[in-house]
């Protein structure tokens, strides 16, 4: 292993190593060029007896959610505490895994883990959904043995696996009696379940009805989850399988034992108890998500289905005019290989409590809807996602749920790119006026610049989303809003972090120059001390108030609140009702 983790050609080396607890050099377990290595190795997990090791590997230009392979090997220990692996072999996944199942694509494996009885578990998408799999026997599985297994729960259109943007993560775990507890996503919502492999019995876990689950950890009959609800933000919950009690650990008084928040010595019942802290907002302020599906265009010109979470306006204080449909804010998640989160979100409720309906779009390419749906964004980023956002707005307008003349679109990072692209190209595609304004938060404006200036993990991400460079350079330029500012005639708000290393301010500022030259109504706010995503409380508040004032200027209303950071919407006449923006 290179001493500094960098290879001779300057590339970053990704290897599996054993690090001693006493001062000593790390021991390379899977090194560069060895069987089981790759451009990336990740997720190492040791069996309970310490005699087997499993891990994931994949190569450029794939991302882990495209073609990660599951590998395993025997572990050998020698004198002076030496450690090594023998007979490394691919167990499942990758292009060989897809070929073994008669597929024309690779299989993606995620979340490998050993059960207490020594079986290797994982998720893979060979049947379209990231289902759970288990090795045929305890110990190190045979080579390619996972290619021919059936998922433990095969008939559910749900995903236990998810894209791993960062190391770690857990969506399932094991009880002392061998039951697996797992989170599954279906239709945009998470839920928590148990499954007994011996009896094939599946049951919902006690709890308040989680809708967004970040992590699952199991010890004996205790389950710890980081999860949120429709009306409560994410928190750490403890679920006691012996008593059927689910406890929000925020509800425990300081210094009290965990049992202090539980309901009194409740025996298991048909309706297990859930103890939780008070909701941060009363129910009349909280809009809850409704899953919707709607028709959208396809590359071949036909119609396919896309999905979204729809939030109607909800406020005890603010009401629209009788007989008038609300304005719509289309919200776009980042990634783009990610999904809208069905959770209590103050930044989303900010809009619904002020009279906006919100559509949080799970455009084609989003996760949680199967591999086929995820792959519909391959080569189509900047087209399929934009089509789906336009289709969502038009569908909701046709249903009479929103005002078609007052639809705006906003997104951050990859979502900012989609928001700007929608405003750029809606006229070209015959949908002019679907969106009357857009807000981009630290959004991508130049796809080629993003591909050229990023870290190793994402350095080939756009090969799959757009196409390889330099062969597809013309496509990159054709889809980049930066080169099509002349297509923009609707107002644009750009919110940017001064210290952003992922999408540097230069990308926004070049677009600002183009907007100025083309006399497009716009405003640009640069927040000092912020990077790719706003973290400071004052920035978050200021950004939301600025965005609300921007929409007020465009849609002709004057919002409550203090004046925003932006003082002038360049090139846009002052609305008679507005005292917030424009002079």
TAWO-V977772 format. One record per backbone hydrogen bond with DSSP energy under -0.5 kcal/mol. CO is the residue of the C=O (numbers start at 1). NH is the residue of the N-H. If there is no record, write none. Layout:
co: (CO/CO)
nh: (NH/NH)
//
This chain:
co: (2/5/7/11/13/15/16/16/17/18/18/26/27/30/31/34/40/42/45/47/51/52/53/54/55/56/57/58/59/63/63/64/68/68/69/69/70/70/71/72/73/74/76/78/79/82/84/86/89/90/91/91/92/93/94/94/95/96/97/98/99/107/107/108/110/113/115/118/119/119/120/121/122/123/124/125/128/129/129/130/130/131/132/133/142/144/145/146/152/156/159/163/170/171/173/175/179/180/181/182/184/185/186/189/191/192/193/194/195/195/196/196/196/201/203/211/212/215/217/219/220/221/222/223/224/225/225/226/226/227/228/228/229/232/232/235/235/236/237/238/238/239/239/240/240/245/246/247/247/248/249/253/257/258/259/263/273/274/275/282/283/285/290/292/294/296/298/302/304/306/307/308/308/309/310/310/311/321/326/327/328/328/329/329/330/331/332/334/336/338/340/341/343/345/345/346/348/348/349/351/351/352/352/357/358/358/359/359/360/361/361/362/363/370/371/372/373/373/374/375/377/377/380/380/380/383/384/385/386/387/388/389/390/391/392/393/394/395/396/396/397/401/402/403/406/407/407/408/409/410/411/412/413/413/414/415/416/417/418/419/420/421/422/425/426/427/431/436/437/438/439/439/440/440/441/445/446/447/448/449/455/455/456/458/458/460/460/461/461/462/462/464/465/468/470/472/472/473/474/475/476/477/479/480/481/482/484/485/487/491/492/493/493/494/495/496/497/504/504/505/506/507/508/509/510/511/512/513/514/515/516/521/522/523/525/525/526/527/527/530/531/533/536/537/538/539/540/541/542/543/544/545/546/547/548/549/550/551/552/552/557/567/568/569/570/575)
nh: (5/13/10/7/15/17/29/30/19/20/27/28/18/16/34/37/58/56/54/50/75/47/73/45/71/42/69/40/62/66/67/68/94/109/57/71/91/92/55/89/53/86/84/81/82/78/76/74/72/144/146/147/70/97/98/107/99/100/101/103/102/94/109/125/123/121/118/139/115/121/135/113/133/110/131/128/371/127/131/160/161/124/152/122/145/147/148/149/154/158/185/165/216/183/181/178/175/195/173/193/191/159/189/186/184/205/182/203/180/197/199/200/201/196/194/190/228/226/224/222/176/241/219/239/217/227/237/214/215/235/211/212/344/229/344/227/237/249/225/240/247/223/241/244/245/240/275/238/249/251/252/256/260/261/262/266/246/276/248/285/286/287/310/308/306/304/301/298/296/294/362/292/310/360/290/312/358/324/403/357/330/408/331/359/410/361/412/336/338/367/342/343/345/348/349/350/351/352/353/354/356/314/355/329/311/360/331/361/309/333/363/307/366/374/375/376/365/376/377/378/380/381/383/384/385/387/388/389/390/391/392/393/394/395/396/397/398/399/401/402/400/326/404/406/328/436/437/330/439/332/441/415/417/444/418/419/420/421/422/423/424/425/426/429/431/430/434/491/409/493/411/441/442/495/413/482/450/451/452/453/458/459/459/461/462/463/464/464/465/466/467/379/381/472/473/475/476/477/478/479/480/480/481/483/484/485/487/488/489/438/523/440/495/525/442/527/500/507/508/509/510/511/512/513/514/515/516/517/518/520/519/492/570/494/496/527/528/498/530/499/533/531/540/541/542/543/544/545/546/547/548/549/550/551/552/553/554/555/556/557/559/582/570/572/522/578)
//
